[in-house]
Each structure stands twice: as structure tokens, then as C-alpha cells.
Amino acid sequence: MTTFQDCSFGLGVESTYGTGVTPTRWLEFGDTTLDYSKAVKQGAGLRVGSRVAREARRAIVTAQGAGDVTVDVITKGMGLLWQAAMGSGTSTLVSAATYQQVFTLADVLPSLTCQVGIPEVGGTVDAYTYLGCTADSFELTFDNADILKLKTTLAAKDVTTATAYAAPSYSTGANLLTFAGGSVYTGTLTAPTATALASGATPIAGVRGGSVSVNHNAAQDRYNLGGGGRKDKPTVGLRDVSGALSVEYVDTTFRQAIMADTSMSLVLTWTGAALGTGVETLQVVVPAIRFEGSLPRPNAGNLILQDLKWTGLDNLTAAQPLWVITRTADAAL
């Protein structure tokens, strides 16, 4: 029997922006706020005998879909979502059925067809299909003693309820990535390659949690004549790469970084179960960050923490300002 727990979220990569495809990947999701919105205009012309706005003079001039999708970060089945979030992705065999997927920022964002399955009270599942979905932004959070979560904010060209529901099929053997498998490094950065993970020279102690955010600053207002009130594909702007760290006051490293505005590299790594070669891994690598935040201060006799904000910048030396890397058993994105 179908119940309200049988909501689903599936996605597929479009060849043409806004031309729907059948979902090929389904994710276990915690929440989605994807919704339809319309811009309605009401004619203002006066008419003898009419004392309220007229039904026949109401028109939808533009419409779109938008919202967030939040998922627990797992070790298989996430390649297409990471590609959508970053813009570009590749998958390369390392050895022994172990693949490395490398995601970088791209000048043109891929578009997805996303389908949300919503069960009615009687068990019928209705399909809400969002066409031309591009990632406007994303945030990876790694809270203290918790599961990693990825929230992707999507903007859709259109929404249809006429597309047939595609029954979900999920990746097998996927594991959660959690706080327990995390580590943080800085210092001299060894950048990732297609088959090698990144590394930093110096471990950072006392990190309790944090986040990484990317905003593509995409132009979401590309409504043009001939488009039937639906927007053209969003173009990306100057990206904002930022984040936060909550750290224990173990030394003066971050105090000095704030006061002198010095640059640091950041290598965030989480590991999972064993693979044919190495272990399941997620890395976020930012070659150059600058910190903002307050100096340490007393905490009523309790453990002193620093809440730091950071901004990722282009140091004109590293090949990329940001990498996301996964080690997985998935051969393809």
C-alpha cells in the first residue's frame, strides 16, 4: 500500500534546456520546497456597469518553479546532483572498481528535469515535474555530531502535471557520510587530479562543525518575447564562495588570520567504508580563504568557541577556486 512516506524525488539531465527527460536517478531526500509560482496581472480598464475587477481581464504573464531540495550526503548516487550544483563533473577509474568524481565550477550550468512524487490520501501518486532546473546555489552543512546535509536551491523554467510518474529505483550499497569521518587541513595545498585526492599539510584541531556555500548569482529574470512567459536559461554571474567554521579556542591561528587578514587553504575531508582502492571519500577544497569574525572572548567559565565566517577567493595560482571530489563505487555520474 502507498502511504505518505512514499514521496519521491528523481532527476535526469536534459539535453535541451526545458525539454523534459525521464528521471534516471532518485535520491533519499529529507525535504523539498519546490513549488510553482505565477505572475498574474489584472486589467485596469474601466467598463460601464462593472464594479469589480473582471475575470476575463486576468492573465498569467510569467510562471516558473523554484525551491530547495535537502538530502543526507551518501557515498553513491549523488554525482548528478553534485554536477548540477557545481556545473561540471567527470568520473575516472582509479583502480579496482573505485572511481573518482571531480566537480568544478562551469560557465554554463547543466539543466535537470526533476520529478516529485506526491501520494494522495487514497494511494494514487501524482507526479509534479519541474523542467529546466538549474542550481541557483547550494550549501553543504557539517554540524557537530551529525550527518552531512546538502541543500540545493533550484530554479525551474516550468512545471507540468501531465508527465507520467516514473517509479523510483535507488542506488544500493550507499553509506552515510557523518561528522565521525571528518577532518580538516590547511597549509601547503596539493591539488586534486582526476585520480588523486587533494591534501593539506597541516591538520586543524578543534573544529566542531561548519558549512560551505556557493551562490552562482544566476540571472533568473530572462523573460523574453517569444518564450511564452517562460524564462530563457539562466546565465551565471560572479560566484560567491563562502562558509563558516565553529572552532574551539585551542591556539591563536584563527585570531591571527582574522586580525592580519591572512590567506589559508581549506581541505575538508569525510571518509566512509572501504572500496576496492582506498575508502569512500568526499572532499571540498578551497585553495584560498579569508576570515571574518570576532576575537575569542570569555564564555562564563565554559569552553570558549569561535564562530568564524570565511570567503573563498581566486588566488590566481590554483587551477580552480573550488573543487568537490568524491571517491565512490559509481562508475558514472
C-alpha positions in Angstrom: 0.0 0.0 0.0 1.2 3.5 -0.8 1.5 5.9 2.2 2.6 9.5 2.7 6.1 8.2 3.4 6.3 7.2 -0.3 7.1 10.7 -1.6 9.9 10.6 -4.1 12.5 12.9 -5.8 14.0 11.9 -9.1 16.1 13.7 -11.6 17.5 13.4 -15.1 20.0 15.5 -17.1 18.4 17.4 -20.0 19.9 17.7 -23.5 18.0 20.8 -24.2 17.0 23.3 -21.5 13.4 22.9 -20.5 12.8 19.8 -22.6 11.8 17.1 -20.2 13.5 13.8 -19.8 12.6 10.7 -17.7 14.4 10.7 -14.4 17.3 8.3 -14.2 18.4 8.9 -10.6 16.4 9.0 -7.4 17.6 10.4 -4.1 16.5 9.8 -0.5 15.6 13.3 0.5 14.7 14.9 3.7 12.7 17.9 2.4 11.8 19.8 -0.7 10.2 23.2 -1.1 9.9 23.0 -4.8 6.8 24.9 -5.9 5.1 26.7 -8.8 4.7 30.4 -8.9 2.9 32.6 -11.4 2.9 36.4 -12.0 -0.7 37.5 -12.5 -1.8 40.8 -14.0 -5.2 42.3 -13.7 -6.5 44.6 -16.5 -7.4 48.0 -15.2 -9.7 49.3 -18.0 -13.0 50.7 -16.8 -16.3 49.4 -18.2 -19.7 50.8 -17.7 -21.7 48.7 -15.3 -18.7 46.8 -13.9 -18.0 47.5 -10.3 -15.2 44.9 -9.6 -12.2 43.6 -11.5 -13.3 41.4 -14.4 -12.5 37.7 -14.7 -11.8 38.0 -18.4 -9.1 40.6 -17.8 -6.9 38.5 -15.6 -3.8 36.9 -17.2 -0.7 34.9 -16.3 2.2 36.8 -17.8 5.1 34.7 -16.4 5.5 31.4 -14.5 8.3 29.4 -13.1 9.2 26.8 -10.5 11.7 27.1 -7.6 12.7 25.7 -4.3 15.2 23.7 -2.2 16.0 20.0 -2.1 17.8 18.8 1.0 19.4 15.4 1.1 21.6 13.4 3.5 25.0 13.1 1.9 25.7 9.5 0.9 28.5 7.8 -0.9 26.7 6.6 -4.1 24.1 8.1 -6.4 24.9 11.8 -5.8 27.0 12.5 -8.9 24.3 14.2 -11.0 23.3 16.4 -8.1 26.9 17.5 -7.4 27.3 18.1 -11.1 24.2 20.3 -11.2 25.3 22.1 -8.0 28.8 22.9 -9.3 28.3 23.0 -13.0 30.8 20.4 -14.3 31.7 16.8 -13.3 33.9 14.0 -14.5 34.2 10.3 -13.4 37.6 8.5 -13.8 38.5 4.9 -12.8 41.2 4.9 -10.1 41.5 1.1 -9.9 39.7 -2.0 -8.6 36.1 -0.6 -9.3 37.0 2.6 -7.4 36.1 5.8 -9.3 36.9 9.4 -8.5 34.4 12.1 -9.5 35.7 15.7 -9.7 33.4 18.6 -9.8 34.3 22.2 -10.7 32.6 25.4 -11.4 31.4 25.8 -15.0 30.4 28.8 -17.1 27.2 27.1 -18.3 25.1 25.2 -15.7 23.5 21.9 -16.7 19.8 21.7 -16.6 17.7 18.9 -15.0 14.2 17.5 -15.1 13.2 17.0 -11.5 10.1 15.0 -10.6 8.5 14.9 -7.2 6.0 12.1 -6.4 3.2 13.1 -4.0 0.8 10.4 -2.7 -2.9 11.2 -2.4 -4.9 10.0 0.6 -6.2 7.1 -1.4 -2.7 6.0 -2.5 -2.5 7.4 -6.0 0.9 9.0 -6.6 0.8 12.3 -8.6 3.8 13.5 -10.5 4.9 17.1 -10.3 7.6 17.6 -12.9 9.9 20.6 -12.9 11.5 21.3 -16.3 14.7 23.2 -16.9 16.0 23.1 -13.3 19.3 24.8 -12.7 21.1 25.2 -9.4 21.0 28.8 -8.2 23.0 27.9 -5.1 23.9 25.1 -2.7 25.0 24.7 0.9 26.8 21.8 2.5 26.5 21.7 6.3 28.5 19.5 8.6 27.1 20.1 12.1 28.6 18.8 15.2 27.9 15.1 15.8 25.5 14.9 12.8 25.1 13.7 9.3 26.3 15.8 6.4 23.5 17.5 4.5 23.4 19.1 1.1 20.7 21.8 0.3 20.5 22.7 -3.4 18.3 25.7 -4.4 16.8 25.1 -7.8 15.2 27.4 -10.3 12.9 25.7 -12.9 11.7 27.0 -16.3 8.3 25.4 -16.0 6.2 22.9 -14.0 3.9 20.3 -15.5 1.5 17.7 -14.1 1.0 16.0 -17.4 4.1 13.9 -17.3 3.7 10.3 -16.2 5.1 9.3 -12.8 8.4 7.4 -13.0 8.7 4.7 -10.3 11.9 5.2 -8.2 14.9 3.0 -8.3 17.6 3.6 -5.7 21.4 3.1 -5.5 22.4 0.0 -3.5 25.2 -0.1 -1.0 25.3 3.7 -0.3 26.6 4.8 3.1 26.0 8.0 5.0 28.9 10.5 5.5 29.0 11.9 9.0 30.8 14.1 11.4 32.7 11.0 12.7 34.6 10.6 9.4 35.6 14.2 9.1 39.0 16.0 9.1 40.2 19.5 8.2 43.6 20.5 6.8 45.3 23.8 5.8 48.8 24.7 4.9 50.5 23.9 1.6 47.9 22.5 -0.7 48.4 19.6 -3.0 45.6 20.0 -5.6 43.5 17.0 -6.7 43.9 15.4 -10.1 41.5 13.1 -12.0 42.6 10.2 -9.9 44.3 11.6 -6.8 42.7 13.3 -3.8 43.8 16.7 -2.5 45.8 17.1 0.7 46.8 19.9 3.0 50.0 19.9 5.1 48.6 20.9 8.5 45.6 19.4 10.3 43.4 21.9 12.1 42.4 20.9 15.6 39.2 21.8 17.5 36.8 22.2 14.5 33.3 21.4 15.7 31.3 22.0 12.5 30.6 24.4 9.7 29.3 24.9 6.2 30.3 25.6 2.6 28.1 27.7 0.4 28.2 28.6 -3.3 25.9 31.2 -4.9 26.0 31.2 -8.7 24.3 34.7 -8.8 22.5 33.5 -11.9 20.3 35.7 -13.9 16.8 34.3 -13.1 14.8 37.1 -14.9 15.4 36.2 -18.5 11.8 36.6 -19.7 11.8 37.5 -23.4 9.3 37.8 -26.1 8.7 34.5 -27.9 9.2 32.5 -24.7 5.5 32.2 -23.9 6.1 33.7 -20.4 8.8 31.2 -19.5 12.4 32.3 -19.0 15.4 31.5 -21.0 18.2 29.5 -19.4 19.8 31.4 -16.5 23.4 32.7 -17.1 25.9 32.6 -14.2 27.3 35.7 -12.6 30.4 36.2 -10.4 30.2 33.4 -7.9 30.2 33.8 -4.1 32.1 31.1 -2.3 31.7 31.3 1.4 31.2 29.3 4.6 31.5 29.0 8.3 33.6 27.2 10.9 32.8 26.7 14.6 36.1 26.0 16.4 37.4 25.6 19.9 39.9 28.1 21.0 42.9 25.8 21.0 45.5 28.3 19.7 45.8 31.7 18.1 45.8 30.6 14.5 42.3 32.0 13.7 42.9 35.1 15.8 45.9 36.0 13.6 44.0 35.1 10.4 41.2 37.5 11.3 43.5 40.3 12.5 46.0 40.2 9.7 43.5 39.1 7.0 45.9 36.3 6.0 45.0 33.7 3.4 44.6 30.0 4.3 43.8 26.9 2.3 41.0 24.6 3.3 40.7 20.9 2.7 37.6 19.3 4.2 37.5 15.5 4.0 35.0 12.9 5.1 35.5 9.2 4.7 33.2 6.1 4.8 33.6 2.4 4.1 36.3 0.6 2.3 36.4 0.5 -1.5 38.5 -1.7 -3.9 41.1 1.1 -3.6 41.0 3.3 -0.6 37.8 4.4 1.1 34.6 6.2 0.2 35.5 9.9 0.4 34.1 13.4 0.0 36.4 16.4 -0.2 35.7 20.1 -0.5 38.9 22.0 -1.4 39.2 25.8 -1.3 42.7 27.0 -2.1 42.4 30.5 -0.7 40.0 31.7 2.1 40.0 34.9 4.2 38.3 35.0 7.6 35.9 37.4 9.3 34.6 37.0 12.8 35.1 38.1 16.4 38.1 37.6 18.6 37.9 35.0 21.4 36.1 36.1 24.5 35.2 34.6 27.9 32.2 32.3 27.9 31.0 32.4 31.5 33.6 29.9 32.5 32.7 27.4 29.8 34.6 26.2 26.8 35.5 29.1 24.5 34.4 28.8 20.9 34.9 31.0 17.9 32.3 31.3 15.2 34.1 32.2 12.0 32.9 33.3 8.6 35.1 32.8 5.6 35.1 33.9 2.0 36.7 31.8 -0.8 38.8 33.8 -3.3 40.7 33.3 -6.5 44.4 33.4 -5.7 45.3 33.2 -9.5 47.6 30.3 -8.7 45.4 27.3 -8.1 43.8 25.8 -11.2 40.3 26.1 -9.6 38.9 28.3 -6.8 36.9 25.3 -5.6 36.8 21.6 -6.0 34.3 19.0 -4.8 35.7 15.4 -5.1 34.1 12.1 -4.3 35.6 8.6 -4.2 32.8 6.1 -4.9 31.9 2.8 -6.4 29.7 4.6 -9.0 31.3 4.3 -12.5 29.3 7.2 -13.9 27.9 10.4 -12.5 
